[in-house]
Amino acid sequence: MIYIGAEVIVSPLGDNAEDNWQALVENRSGIALVPSAGLNQEDIHLAKIAGLNGPLRFQQLVIKALSALEARIDAPILTSDRTIVLISSTKGALDDNLHDQFSETCTAVMQQFGLAHLPMVISNACISGVLTLNVAGKMIEADQYEHVIVIGCDVASDFVLYGFQSLFAVSDKPCAPFDAARKGITLGEGCGAALVSAAKSAFKNAPLQLLTGTSANDANHISGPSRTGEGLVRSILKTLRYNDVLGDEIDFISAHGTGTIFNDEMESIAFSSLNLSHIPLNSLKGYYGHTLGAAGVIETAVCMQMMRNSMLIKSAGYRDAGTSQPLNIILENEPKKLRTILKTASGFGGGNASLMIRDL
C-alpha cells in the first residue's frame, strides 16, 4: 500500500492545511482585484499571497512548505538516502532567473534541510502537480525510494499573466468554472506539499491511501484542449483499471475546472463519456485561482482535507449550467463521508492526468 499525508497548503487563504480548510468551509476566496497588475496597467483579479514580495519568492514558498511538512513527519525521513524531494512547477523562479528557474532553489533546499539527494523538478504545464504525485507513487512501487516528498509551487509573474492575457484567456472578474457566464481564468499563486510513503509509521497523523494514477496526451493543440475530451477519458480509464476501481465507487471528483470556455466544456464531455456526470464535482479555482504547476498538489491536499472532515465544498463562482453535458456541480457545502476521490488535471499541449485518494 502507498500512503499519502502530512499535507501542507500555503496560499492567500492561510499558511497551513487547517487554515485553508477553515476558509473553504466559510467559502472565502483568495481572489481579489489587484490594481494595475495587468498588461497596460489594467486592474486584474488575482489570488496573491500577502507579504510575498521581493526576490526569491518561489524559493521562499518552497522552503516554507517543506518546513511545515517536516513538522508533520517522522524526523529522520527528511535526511534519509531513501527519501527524495520532487518539485512540480510550471515556471518556477522565472522572475529571478529567466534562463534557469529551478537550480538555485533546488540547491538551497538541499543545503538548508540536509537532503541526501538534489530535488528533482517535473514541469509539464498544468498537469505537473498530479503528474508528480503519480511519479512519486511509481517510485514507491518500484522501490526506488521509501519516501517521496512532493512540493507543488508557482508564483504569479508578469510573464505568465501577460501571456495568458495575449491569449484572451484571463477573466475580467473572478473565474467561474463550469458557469454559463464564465470568461476565462484567474491566476493564483501558492504552494502545496505532501509525503508519499511506503511506511504508515512515517506520518505523525493518520495518512490516507494514494491510488497512483496515469497520464495521457492527446496532443490536440499547444494551448487548446481536445474538443472531445479523449485524452482525459484515456487517463481516467487507465487510472480506474490500474487500481481495479469501478466508476460507481467514486464519491467525488475534483475537476481541473479553469473557467475557460473550452476546458470546462471538454471536461463535461469526458465525464459524460465515462458515465461519471452524476458524481458530485467541483473546481477549486474559484478559491485559489489557477496556480498552474502547484494546482494538482494544492487541490489534492484539499481533497484530503475534505476526506478527513467528511465534507464536500461548493464550487465557487458557479450559478448556471454552462456546458453541453450536465454535471453534478456542488452548489453548497455538504456533509458527506468520502471513501474514494478522483482528482483530474488537464493542460497545455494536450496533457491530462488523474489519480485517486482513498480513505483507510
C-alpha positions in Angstrom: 0.0 0.0 0.0 1.1 3.5 -0.8 0.3 6.2 1.8 -0.1 9.9 1.4 -0.5 12.5 4.1 1.2 15.3 6.1 -0.4 17.7 3.6 0.6 21.4 3.6 -1.1 24.3 1.8 0.4 27.8 1.7 -1.9 30.2 -0.2 -3.8 33.5 0.1 -6.1 31.6 2.4 -3.5 30.6 5.0 -0.1 29.1 5.8 -1.3 25.6 6.6 -3.9 23.0 5.5 -6.1 23.6 8.5 -6.4 27.4 8.0 -7.1 26.8 4.3 -9.7 24.3 5.2 -11.5 26.7 7.6 -11.5 29.4 4.8 -13.1 26.9 2.4 -15.7 25.9 4.9 -16.6 29.6 5.1 -16.5 29.7 1.3 -13.9 32.5 1.4 -11.9 33.1 -1.8 -8.3 34.2 -2.0 -9.1 36.1 -5.3 -9.0 39.9 -5.2 -8.8 42.8 -7.6 -5.2 43.9 -7.9 -4.8 47.5 -9.3 -2.5 48.0 -12.3 -1.3 44.4 -12.3 -2.0 43.6 -15.9 -0.6 44.5 -19.3 -1.0 48.2 -19.9 -1.7 48.7 -16.2 -5.1 47.0 -16.2 -6.7 46.1 -12.9 -6.7 42.3 -12.7 -8.2 39.8 -10.4 -5.5 37.5 -8.9 -5.1 35.2 -5.9 -1.8 36.6 -4.5 -0.2 35.8 -1.1 0.0 38.9 1.1 3.6 39.7 2.1 5.2 37.5 -0.5 7.3 40.2 -2.2 10.8 40.9 -3.5 13.3 38.4 -4.9 13.3 34.6 -4.3 9.5 34.4 -3.9 9.4 30.9 -5.4 12.3 29.7 -3.1 10.6 31.3 -0.1 7.4 29.3 -0.7 9.1 26.0 -1.3 11.2 26.3 1.9 8.1 27.4 3.9 6.1 24.5 2.8 8.9 22.0 3.4 9.5 23.4 6.9 5.8 22.9 7.6 5.8 19.4 6.3 8.9 18.5 8.3 7.0 19.0 11.5 4.3 16.5 10.3 6.6 13.5 9.6 9.0 11.3 11.4 12.2 13.4 11.9 14.9 11.2 10.2 12.9 10.8 7.0 13.9 14.2 5.5 17.6 13.4 5.5 17.4 9.7 4.7 19.0 8.5 1.5 15.7 6.6 0.9 13.9 9.9 0.5 13.7 12.3 -2.4 12.0 15.6 -2.9 10.1 16.2 -6.2 9.1 19.8 -7.1 6.3 20.3 -9.5 6.1 23.7 -11.2 5.3 25.4 -14.5 7.5 28.5 -14.4 9.4 28.3 -11.1 11.6 31.3 -10.2 11.2 32.9 -13.6 11.4 36.4 -12.1 14.8 35.7 -10.5 16.4 33.8 -13.4 15.0 33.8 -16.9 17.4 31.1 -18.0 17.4 28.7 -15.1 14.3 28.9 -12.9 15.0 25.9 -10.6 18.7 25.2 -9.9 19.2 27.8 -7.2 16.0 26.7 -5.3 16.9 23.0 -5.5 20.4 23.7 -4.2 19.2 26.0 -1.4 16.6 23.4 -0.3 19.1 20.5 -0.4 21.6 22.5 1.8 19.1 24.0 4.2 17.4 20.7 5.0 20.4 18.4 4.7 18.8 16.3 1.9 20.6 13.2 0.7 19.6 13.9 -2.9 19.2 17.1 -5.0 15.5 17.7 -5.6 14.1 16.7 -9.0 11.8 19.1 -10.9 8.8 17.9 -13.0 7.4 20.6 -15.2 4.6 19.7 -17.6 2.2 22.6 -17.8 -0.9 22.5 -15.6 -0.8 18.7 -15.0 2.5 19.0 -13.3 1.1 18.6 -9.7 -1.0 15.5 -10.4 1.7 14.0 -12.6 4.4 14.5 -9.9 2.2 12.7 -7.3 1.8 9.8 -9.8 5.6 9.7 -10.3 6.0 9.6 -6.6 3.7 6.7 -6.4 5.6 4.9 -9.2 8.9 5.5 -7.4 7.5 3.8 -4.3 6.0 0.9 -6.2 9.4 0.3 -7.9 11.2 0.5 -4.5 13.4 3.3 -5.8 12.7 5.2 -2.7 10.8 4.6 0.5 9.6 8.2 0.9 8.9 10.9 -1.7 8.1 14.4 -0.7 6.1 16.3 -3.4 6.0 20.1 -3.4 3.9 21.9 -6.0 4.7 25.6 -6.3 4.2 28.5 -8.6 4.1 32.3 -8.2 2.3 34.9 -10.1 4.5 36.7 -12.6 4.2 39.3 -15.3 5.4 36.8 -17.9 2.7 34.3 -17.1 -0.1 36.9 -16.7 0.8 38.8 -19.9 1.0 35.5 -21.8 -2.5 34.5 -20.7 -3.8 37.9 -21.5 -2.3 37.7 -25.0 -4.4 34.5 -25.5 -7.5 36.5 -24.3 -7.9 33.8 -21.6 -8.0 36.0 -18.5 -11.4 36.8 -17.0 -12.3 40.3 -16.1 -14.0 39.0 -13.0 -13.2 36.2 -10.5 -13.2 32.9 -12.5 -16.5 31.0 -12.6 -15.7 27.3 -13.5 -18.4 25.5 -15.4 -20.8 28.5 -15.2 -22.6 29.8 -18.3 -21.2 33.3 -17.9 -17.5 32.2 -17.4 -15.0 34.3 -19.2 -11.6 32.7 -18.5 -9.1 32.0 -15.9 -7.9 33.9 -12.8 -4.3 33.3 -12.0 -3.1 32.4 -8.5 0.0 31.6 -6.6 0.6 29.1 -3.8 2.4 26.0 -2.7 1.2 22.6 -1.7 3.2 19.7 -0.2 2.6 16.1 0.8 4.5 13.0 1.7 4.1 9.8 -0.3 5.5 6.8 1.5 5.6 3.0 1.8 5.5 3.3 5.6 2.4 4.2 7.6 4.7 5.0 10.5 6.3 7.9 8.6 3.3 10.1 9.4 2.6 11.8 12.8 -1.1 11.9 11.9 -3.2 9.2 10.1 -2.4 9.1 6.4 -4.7 8.2 3.5 -4.1 5.8 0.6 -2.7 7.0 -2.8 -4.1 5.1 -5.7 -1.4 6.0 -8.2 -2.9 7.3 -11.4 -1.9 7.7 -15.0 -1.5 10.4 -17.7 -2.4 10.6 -21.4 -1.6 13.2 -24.0 -4.0 13.9 -26.9 -1.6 16.4 -28.4 -4.6 18.4 -29.6 -3.1 21.9 -29.6 -0.3 23.9 -28.0 -2.8 25.8 -25.8 -6.3 24.4 -26.5 -7.8 21.2 -25.0 -9.3 18.4 -27.1 -12.9 19.2 -28.1 -13.8 15.5 -27.5 -12.0 15.0 -24.1 -10.3 11.9 -25.4 -7.1 12.4 -23.5 -8.8 12.9 -20.2 -11.0 9.9 -20.9 -8.0 7.7 -21.5 -6.2 8.9 -18.4 -9.2 8.3 -16.1 -10.0 4.9 -17.7 -6.4 3.8 -17.2 -6.4 5.0 -13.6 -9.6 3.2 -12.8 -8.3 -0.1 -14.4 -4.9 0.2 -12.9 -6.4 0.3 -9.4 -9.3 -2.1 -10.1 -11.8 0.6 -9.2 -15.3 1.0 -10.7 -16.7 4.4 -11.6 -19.6 3.9 -9.2 -17.1 3.7 -6.3 -16.0 7.3 -6.8 -17.7 9.6 -4.2 -16.4 13.0 -5.5 -14.4 14.4 -8.4 -12.0 17.3 -8.0 -12.0 18.6 -11.6 -9.5 20.9 -13.2 -12.2 23.5 -14.0 -10.2 26.5 -15.2 -13.2 28.6 -16.1 -12.3 28.9 -19.8 -14.9 28.1 -22.4 -13.1 25.1 -24.0 -11.6 23.5 -20.9 -14.8 23.2 -18.9 -16.7 22.0 -22.0 -14.1 19.4 -22.7 -14.3 18.1 -19.1 -18.0 17.8 -19.2 -17.8 15.7 -22.4 -15.1 13.5 -20.9 -17.0 12.9 -17.6 -20.2 12.2 -19.6 -18.4 9.7 -21.9 -17.3 7.8 -18.7 -20.8 7.9 -17.2 -19.4 10.0 -14.3 -21.7 13.0 -14.8 -23.8 12.2 -11.7 -20.9 12.2 -9.3 -20.6 15.3 -7.1 -17.9 17.6 -8.6 -16.3 20.9 -8.0 -13.4 23.1 -9.2 -11.3 24.9 -6.5 -10.1 27.6 -8.9 -12.7 29.9 -7.6 -10.9 29.9 -4.3 -7.2 29.7 -5.3 -7.2 30.9 -8.9 -5.2 28.8 -11.3 -1.9 28.0 -9.6 -0.5 26.2 -12.6 2.1 23.6 -11.6 1.0 23.9 -8.0 -2.7 23.3 -8.7 -2.6 19.5 -8.6 -0.8 19.3 -5.3 -2.8 22.1 -3.6 -6.1 20.6 -4.8 -5.2 17.1 -3.8 -4.3 18.4 -0.4 -7.8 20.0 -0.2 -9.3 16.7 -1.3 -7.5 15.0 1.7 -8.9 17.7 4.0 -12.4 17.1 2.6 -12.0 13.4 3.2 -10.7 13.9 6.8 -13.6 16.3 7.6 -16.3 14.4 5.7 -17.5 17.4 3.8 -18.0 18.5 0.2 -17.0 22.1 -0.6 -19.2 24.0 -3.1 -17.8 25.1 -6.4 -17.2 28.9 -6.0 -18.5 31.1 -8.8 -20.9 28.6 -10.3 -24.6 29.6 -10.8 -26.0 28.4 -14.1 -25.0 25.3 -16.2 -22.6 26.3 -18.9 -21.6 23.0 -20.5 -23.3 20.9 -23.2 -23.2 17.9 -20.9 -24.8 18.1 -17.4 -22.6 17.9 -14.4 -23.4 17.4 -10.7 -21.8 20.7 -9.6 -21.7 21.1 -5.8 -23.8 24.1 -5.0 -23.4 24.3 -1.2 -21.1 22.7 1.3 -22.5 19.3 2.3 -21.5 16.8 4.9 -20.6 13.5 3.3 -18.5 10.5 4.2 -15.9 10.2 1.4 -14.3 6.9 0.7 -12.8 7.4 -2.8 -11.9 10.7 -4.5 -10.9 11.2 -8.2 -8.6 14.2 -8.9 -8.0 15.2 -12.6 -5.9 17.8 -14.4 -5.5 19.0 -18.0 -3.1 21.3 -19.5 -1.4 22.9 -22.5 0.0 20.6 -25.1 -2.9 18.1 -24.6 -1.6 16.8 -21.3 -4.1 15.0 -19.0 -3.5 13.2 -15.6 -5.6 11.7 -12.9 -5.2 9.9 -9.5 -7.3 8.7 -6.7 -7.2 9.1 -2.9 -8.9 6.5 -0.7 -9.8 6.6 3.0 -8.3 3.8 5.2 
